[in-house]
Amino acid sequence: MKYLATLINAYSRRRSLRHVFPILALAMFFSGAAIDRVEAQKTVPPKTVVLVHGLFADGSSWGKIIPLLQARGLKVVAVQNPLTSLADDVAATKRAIDAAPGPVILVGHSWGGNVITQAGNNEKVSALVYIAAFALSKGQSVNDLYKEYPKPEWFGSAVLDPGGFLTLPSSAVSSFFAQDLPAAETDIITATQGPAYVRAFDDKVTETAWSSKPSWYVVAADDRMISPDIERATAKKIGATVTVLQSSHVPMLSKPGEVADVILAAGGMSPKQARNVPIKK
């Protein structure tokens, strides 16, 4: 604006006012447009990443991802699923979506993929990200899926308590769940895992957000909880943008940088752009 004012003053000394008015109008137009852009930037809330954990886990399973996303200016919320039923977990996730101030990138790990599939049909949700996750079809349950695929070895290691809740012993966590993590980390996973109600495996998906939302998928090539064959077939079915990582079932813990890049891409920011964004301190 200072530069335009200088031009106008110089021009007006040589021309009549009727020649100056078009330049003045043009200057006011560009000034107004700049102000509108600034005001729009002030009023548009930042994107929110809603992270949905799976079975035998809790919100702390995103502990390495959260600071990477926050450093890039994203708001992050980790849902604490009760793991008592698909409906209960979906309700917890919907509360997080409703509370988000802006557009939502919805991320689900493992069982959490079913949750975001069911909960993601919300106008706030702009993208779905599946991390080594289920993305069931309408009318399908996890037990229905395993009528088509061999049951994984870990099924025989899970411990069922009198109330019908499953947990993984430490040996199963280190052998099947997170075999590429050091013992210090698998011990924490074992201690913080959320028991899963066994009947939830029969809960059927009734809505499929992936049918209408753009999706990204991280295939964990060394997964021993969900077969990588299931993951690849799932990613193809939902038409997702696929990233394959040489990882156990928990790539967000073993390869957090790569997983964060996928989430950022779902938010419209390429890994290169993400690296160029000043990190908030």
N, C-alpha and C positions, 0 to 999 in steps of 0.2 A: 504494500500500500504506500509506503514512503516513496518508493521508486516511481509509482504511478503518479503520485502527487507532484513530484518533481517534474515529470514529463508534462503534466497538465499546465503547471505554472510556466514552463518554458514555451509550450505551444501557444498558450493564451497571450503571451507577449507579442507573438507574431501574427495571430489570427483573431478573428472576431469571436464573440461569445457563442454564436450559433455553430461555429466549428468545434468549440470546446465541449458543448453539451453531449455529443455522442461519446466522446472519450470519457467524460465524467460518468455517464450512464454505464459504460462498459466497466469502469473501475468499481462502481458500486455493486454491479452484478457479481464480479469475481470476489469482492469483499464479502458479500452476503453468502455466496457459496462456500467460502472458506469457513465462515462462522457456523453455517449449517453443519459442515463436516465435523467441526470441533464439538458442537453440541451433540451430534449423533454419537460420537465416540464416547462422550460422557454418559449418555443415557443407555447405550447397549451394554448389558451386563456381560461379564466374562463367561466363557463356556464352563460348564461343570462336568467333571468326569465322575460318574457314579460307578463304584467298583463293587461287584457282587461276588463273594467268595463261594466256594463249593463245599462239598461234604468233607468231614474230617479236617476242617479248617475254621478260621474266624477272620475278622477284619485285619488282623495283624499280618496275614499272609500277603498283604499289599504293602508291607512296610518299606520295601526297597523301591517301589514304584512311586509312591506318594510324593516324596521329596523331589523326584525328577520331574514330575508333572507340575508341581507347585512352583518349581524354579522357572518354569516357562510361562507363568502367569495364569495357569488354569486353577480353578477352584476344584477341590477333590473331596469326595465323601465316600467313605467305606461303609457299606451296609453291614449290619450284624444280623445275619439270618438265624432264625430260631432252629432251622433244620427239622421242623416237626411235620411239615407238609409243603407241597408246592404252593398251595394257596397262602399259607402263612408267610413263606419267603417272598412271594410276589407282593403281598401286602406291605411288607417291610421295605421292599424296593420301590414300590409306588409312593410311599411316604417320602422317600428321599428324592424322587423325581419331582413330586409336587412342591417340595420345599426349595428346590434349586432355583436360583434367581434368573437363570438364562438357559440357552440351549444346552442339551444334555448329550454327552457321549456315554453310552451305557455299555459297561464292560462286564463280562461274566466268565468265571473260571469253572471248568468242570461242570458240576451240577448247576452252578450259577448260569450256565448257558441256557438251561431250561427256564430259569427264572426270568432272564432278560427277554427270552423268546415270548413268554407269556405277558410280561409287564411292559414291553417296549412299544406297544401301540398307543403312544402318547404324542401329541403334537410337539411337545418340548424335545423329544428324542430325535436327534439328527443322524445318529449313526450307532451301529451295534458292533462290538468287538468281542469275539469269542476266543478265549485262551484255553487251548486243549480241552474243549468243552463240548457238551451235548447241544444240539439244536434240533429237538424232536419235531416231527411232523404233527399236524393237527390230529388229535385222537390217539396219540402214541404215548406210551410210558417207557421208562428205562427198562423195565422187565420185558416189555414188548420188543424193544430194540435187541435185547440179548436172546431173543428167539431166532434172530437172524445171524448172530455172531457168537463165537465161543465165549463162555464166561471167563473173565481173567483170573489168573492164579490167586490174586489177593483176596478173592471172595472167601477162600478157605481159611484165611488168616484173621478176618474180622471177628471181633468179640461181640456177642449179643447179650445185653443185660436183661434182667427180668422185666423191665419196662418196655422192651422192644427197641432199644437204642443200640446202634452199632458204633464201635470205636476200633481204631487200629492200634495194635501193640507197637512198641518202639521198633521191634524187628521188622515189622511190615512197613513202617514209615521209611526206614533206612533201606529196605530192599525193593519196595515197589513205588512208594509215593515220591520220594526225593532222594534217589540213589546217587545223584551227582552233587549232593551237598555234604559238607563235613558234619561229623557227629554232633558238634556243638549246635548246629542249626536244626538237625533232625530231632534233637532232644527238645528244642523249643516247640517245634511243630507238634510233637507228641503231646507235650504238656498243654498246649493251647487249642488243640483240636476240638471242634464242636461235634458232640455225638449226634448221629443221624438216625432219625426214626425210620425203621425198616420199611414200614408201609408206604413211605413216600415214593419208593421205587415203583409203586403201582399207580401213582398219580399221573393222569393224562393231561397233556397240553391241549388247551382249547382255542388258543390264539397263536398265530405265528408272525411276530413282528418282522422277521427276516423276509417275509413275503413282500413287504412294502418299504423296508428301510435298507439303505446301503450297509453292507456288512464287511467286516474284516475278520480274518481267522488266522490264528497262530497254531500250526501243527507242531506238536512236540514229538520229534522223530524217535525218541528213546522212551516214550511213555509206556509204563507198565501198569497203569490204572485204567486208562481208556486206550484201546488199541489205536496206533497211528493209522491203521486202515479205516477205522470208524471215523477218525478225525478228517482224513482226506476225503472220504465219501460225503461226510457232512458238509465240509467246505464247498465241495462241488455242487451239492444239492441246493445250498442256499445262495450260490453265485457269489461267494465272498472273494475278496482280494486276499490272497494267501501268502503267508510267510512261514517257511519251514525252519525250525531251530533244532539243533542237536541238543535236546534237553530231556530231562525227566518230566513228570507230570506237572512240575511247578516252574515253568520257564520264567515267571515273574520274580522268582527268587534266585534261580541259577543264571538267568540272562536278562536282568532287569532293564539294561540299556536298550536292548533290541526290542523288548516288549513295549517299553515306553515310546519308542519310535513308531511302532504300529499304532498305538493309541493317538499319538500326535498326528499321524497321517490321517486317521479317521476324523480328527478335528480340523482337517484342512491345512495342516502344517507339515511340510516335508521334513525328513531328518536333517537335511542341509539347512533349511530355514530355521529349524528348531535350534541347531547349534549356533546360529547367528543371532538368536534372540538374547538380549542381555538377561543374565540370571538375576532374579530378585534375591536380595540378601535380607 
